[in-house]
Amino acid sequence: MFVIFPVCVDTYTEVVSRFAPGGERETTADSVQECIDACNAKARDECTAFDFNAADNGCWLHSAANPNIQSTTLQITHYQRVECTREFSL
C-alpha cells in the first residue's frame, strides 16, 4: 500500500517591460527559474511576485501586491504569483 499526497504548484503571470518598485534583491538567484524557485520557497504572503532584469540577471522579490507596476524600456519582466487552484496527485 502507498499513499498519494496532493501536490499544488503555483504559476506566474509574465508582464514584459514592467516592474514593481520596492522589491528585495535575491542574491542567490540569477535566472528566471532560480527566481521562481526562490519565490516558491517562501510562503505565498512572503513572495507574491518578482521582477527579473535580464541585463544583469537581477532577481527582486516582492512581499506585497503592488498596484503601481511601471513600464520600462529596460530588459525587466514582472512575474505575478498565481496561487494554484487545482490539486494534482503524483
N, C-alpha and C positions, 0 to 999 in steps of 0.2 A: 504494500500500500504506500502511496506517496501523496503528498499534499501539494496542491497548486495554489500559489499565492497570487493575488491580483497585482498587476503592475499598471501604474498610471504614469504616463510620460507627458510632460508639458511640452508645448511647441512655442515657436516665436514668430511673430509677425514682423517682417522686414520693411523698414521705411528708408529708402535710399535718399542720400543727400539731406539727411535730417539728423539732429542731435538734441539731447536734452541737457541743459546746463546743470551743474551740481553733482555730477557723478563722482564716485570714488575709484581711483586708479587701482586696477587689479594687476599687480606687477608679475604674477605668476602665469598670466595668460598673454600669448602673443599671436593667437589665431582666433577666428570666429568660433571654431569648435571648442577651443580651450576657454573662451569667454562663456559659451553655453554651459560647459562643464562647471565652471566656477559659479555661475548663477544657479544652476541646478543643485549645487552642493549646499546652497543656503535655503532657508525657509522661504516660502513664496512672499511673505511680507518683508523679508530682508533683502530680496532681489526681485524687483518687479520688471526690470528692463536693463538693457546695457547698450552702450554705444561702442562701435568698433571703428577705429581710424586705420584704414588700410595703408596710409602713407607712412605711419610709424609703428604699426601693429599695436596701437594703444587700445586697451580694454577699460571701459569705465562703467562700473556697476551702479545701478540706481536702486534705492530702497523705498522709494515712494513714487506713485504715478505723478508724472509731471506734464500737465496740460500745455506747458509752454515749449513744445517741440519746435525748434527753429530750423530754418533751411540754411544750407551751407553750400559753398562751391568746393569745399574740401572733400576728401575721399572718406567721409564718415557716414556710417549707416546706423540707424537706431533700430534696435530689436526689442519689441514689447513681448513680455512673457504672457502666454495664454495658458491658463490652467486647464489640464486635461478634463474632459467631460465624459470620457468613456474608459472603463477599466478593461484591460486585456489580460488574459491568462497565459502563462507560459506552459 
